[in-house]
């Protein structure tokens, strides 16, 4: 179902953008996906924007924090649902991950969260829902449809996520990619992992948004100032997709079809 009220532990549940130019990002994604943005006070003079489709929140974005390392590019952060942020943080360290921030409560009872890096260096957020479960709409045009870890050591990374969240995994042949690993919760594929396709990249989580027409969306994105990383291509048995870089420099993917 495209509408989601809660997420099981281990399931990607939210994405948000840290932008080097929030005004550019707000205009780009609103024009591309039809997002309506609600501004919320994030403290310390910062504003967090909640993107809405069909009356439900689907993603967030904010200006990059002032204390971010010099030269830090814009990026989409992915969050995984956990039943307890504090317990998950303990498991992160036990499984070889590194805490980037301790668990903390988000204002207005939204939930508790923390950031960490897995043992291969990919950053990931963990979210314990309060009154905000995460994306209330998925697999619909303009909403999150898939989340994918790209790393230089898939087995090491997957073992970490299994230890922290209790998810399981399944690795299958995948044509030119040699193999693809799916993360599963209760037997349902909820995310993927693969060997970094481009040498020299640091491990990271890629966000995929659903669109109705890949080729038309790529054309529109370019008109809005986007750079094409990978032109539209077909993945047998999955759908059609493309990889883009928004005008503020954040990479993301678009995809037709439904995530398995």
Buried (B, 14 or more C-beta within 10 A) or exposed (E): EBEBEEBBBBBBBBBBBBBBBBEBBBBBBBBBBEBEBEEBEBEEEBBBBBBBBBEBBBBBBBBBEEEEEEEEBBBBBBBBBBEBBEEBBBBBEEBBBEBEEEBEEBEEEBBBBBBBBBBBBBBBBBBBBBEBBBBBBBBBBBBBBBBBBBBBBBEEBBBBBBBBBBBBBEBEEBEEEEEBBBBBBEEEBBBBBBBBEEEEEEBBBBBBBBBEBBEEBBBBBEEBBBEBEBEBEEBEEBBBBBBBBBBBBBBBBBBBBBBE
